[in-house]
Every structure is written in C-alpha cells, then in structure tokens.
Amino acid sequence: MTEIAKNIFAKATIIFLSLYILFPVCSFGQTTHISGKVSDSLPNEPISFANVFFKGTTQGVRADMDGNYKIATEKAVDTLSVTFLGYKTVNMKLKRGQTQVINISMHLDQFELNAVEIKAGENPADILMRKVVEHRDKNDRENIKAYE
C-alpha cells in the first residue's frame, strides 16, 4: 500500500470507530419522560389510581392517591393512554425523546341500562320439598333392600 492509501485507510477507520462508539450514546438520549396529573373534568378533583400507559406497549403505571404519575420509555411511542372505570379513555399525542408535563382531564362515560323487570314466582325450594314429601314412603330406608 502506498503512503496515501494508508493515510486514507487510517482516517476512515478512525471515523468508523468514532461513529460506532458514539451511536449507542445518541440512542440513549431518546428517552421520553412524561409526568402530570389525572383529574375529573367537572369538579377538577384528582382521579386516584388511574391507569397510564404507552399505547401499543405493555409499559404503564398507575397514578398515585393524588392523581400524579411519572412514566418513561426508550421505545418509539407516540401516544399516551389513560383509562379508569366509568370514564372515557383519553389518548394524548407525545413528542418522542422529550420531557413533557401532560395534565389529563377525564370525562364521565355515561350510559343508560335497559330496565329489568323481576316478577316473583314460586320458590324452587318449595317445589323440591313437596316432591320430597310425596316420595317419603318410596325413599324410606326401611323399604330399601340395599341400604346398609
């Protein structure tokens, strides 16, 4: 190899190794940090223990007693979901690789149930007891040959 080729090869090797070493460091800087508070929209009171998670993943947390939460991920996520029984699910868009404070206001999920009519009928236990009394003689242990 000529001196010029060796020089070019050495510079290319240094550049390649520098990129190889620095690339993992850059990827660790892509952590998305989210914090905030989950509250009810009308009385603006905190919703304790609401489920907060990154949509499409199994990574999530539960808000504390005061509705506060903190969650972080290195995964490429773009939506934060919040659920709680009796409330509509909230989906919030995220900015990847940034620290954000997102306060979430949830609305009640109101729905009407159909009316149920309960009619009193004869107690099934009464029917069973009548049959037991009717067959009392047939089931007497004195009349059964195989009874021991």
C-alpha positions in Angstrom: 0.0 0.0 0.0 1.2 3.5 -0.7 1.5 6.1 2.0 -1.6 8.0 0.7 -3.7 4.8 0.8 -2.6 4.0 4.3 -3.4 7.6 5.4 -6.9 7.4 3.9 -7.5 3.9 5.4 -6.4 5.2 8.9 -8.7 8.2 8.7 -11.7 6.1 7.5 -11.0 3.6 10.4 -11.0 6.4 12.9 -14.2 7.9 11.6 -15.9 4.5 11.5 -14.8 3.6 15.1 -15.9 7.1 16.3 -19.4 6.6 14.8 -19.5 3.1 16.2 -18.7 4.2 19.7 -20.9 7.4 19.7 -24.0 5.9 18.1 -25.2 3.9 21.2 -24.7 7.1 23.3 -27.0 9.0 20.9 -29.7 6.3 21.1 -29.8 6.5 24.9 -30.7 10.2 24.6 -34.1 9.3 23.0 -35.8 8.6 26.4 -39.3 10.0 26.6 -40.2 11.2 30.1 -43.9 12.1 30.9 -45.4 13.3 34.1 -48.6 15.0 35.1 -51.9 14.7 36.9 -55.1 12.9 36.1 -58.3 14.7 37.2 -62.0 14.7 36.7 -63.2 17.3 34.2 -66.2 18.7 36.2 -65.2 19.0 39.8 -61.5 19.1 38.8 -60.7 16.6 41.5 -57.8 14.1 41.2 -58.6 10.6 39.9 -56.7 8.2 42.2 -55.1 5.1 40.7 -55.9 5.8 37.0 -54.1 3.6 34.5 -51.5 5.5 32.4 -49.7 3.6 29.7 -48.0 3.9 26.3 -50.4 2.8 23.6 -49.2 -0.4 21.8 -47.0 -1.5 24.7 -47.3 -3.2 28.0 -45.4 -0.4 29.8 -47.5 1.6 32.1 -48.0 3.0 35.6 -50.9 3.7 38.0 -51.5 7.3 39.2 -51.0 7.8 42.9 -53.6 8.9 45.5 -53.4 12.5 44.3 -53.7 11.6 40.6 -50.0 12.2 39.9 -48.0 10.0 37.6 -44.5 9.6 36.1 -43.6 7.3 33.2 -40.6 7.0 30.9 -39.6 4.8 28.0 -36.8 4.4 25.4 -39.3 2.8 23.0 -40.5 4.7 19.9 -44.0 5.6 21.2 -46.3 8.5 20.2 -49.5 8.1 22.2 -50.1 8.1 26.0 -53.4 6.4 27.0 -55.3 6.9 30.3 -58.1 4.7 31.5 -60.3 4.5 34.6 -63.5 2.6 35.2 -66.5 4.8 34.5 -64.5 7.4 32.4 -63.9 7.7 28.7 -60.4 6.6 27.6 -58.1 9.5 26.8 -55.3 9.3 24.2 -52.7 12.1 24.1 -50.1 12.6 21.3 -46.5 12.7 22.5 -43.2 14.2 21.3 -40.6 11.5 21.2 -37.4 11.9 23.2 -38.6 14.8 25.2 -39.5 15.5 28.8 -43.2 16.6 29.0 -45.8 17.5 31.6 -49.2 16.4 30.5 -52.2 17.0 32.8 -55.2 14.9 31.7 -58.8 15.8 32.3 -61.2 12.8 32.0 -64.9 12.9 31.3 -67.5 10.5 32.7 -68.7 7.8 30.4 -72.4 7.9 30.9 -74.7 5.3 29.5 -78.2 4.0 30.2 -79.1 0.5 31.1 -82.3 -1.2 29.9 -84.9 -1.7 32.5 -85.2 -5.1 34.1 -88.5 -6.4 35.4 -88.4 -9.0 38.1 -91.5 -11.0 38.7 -92.0 -13.0 41.9 -92.8 -16.7 41.2 -92.9 -19.8 43.3 -89.9 -20.5 45.3 -88.0 -23.5 43.8 -87.2 -24.8 47.3 -91.0 -25.2 47.9 -91.3 -27.3 44.8 -88.4 -29.6 45.9 -89.7 -30.0 49.4 -93.2 -31.0 48.1 -91.6 -33.7 45.9 -89.5 -35.0 48.9 -92.7 -35.3 51.0 -94.6 -37.0 48.1 -91.8 -39.7 47.8 -91.2 -40.1 51.5 -92.5 -43.7 51.7 -90.6 -44.7 48.5 -87.3 -43.4 49.9 -87.7 -44.7 53.5 -84.5 -46.6 54.4 -86.6 -49.4 55.9 -88.1 -50.1 52.4 -84.8 -50.1 50.6 -83.1 -53.6 50.4 -79.6 -52.3 49.5 -79.3 -49.8 52.3 -76.6 -50.5 54.9 
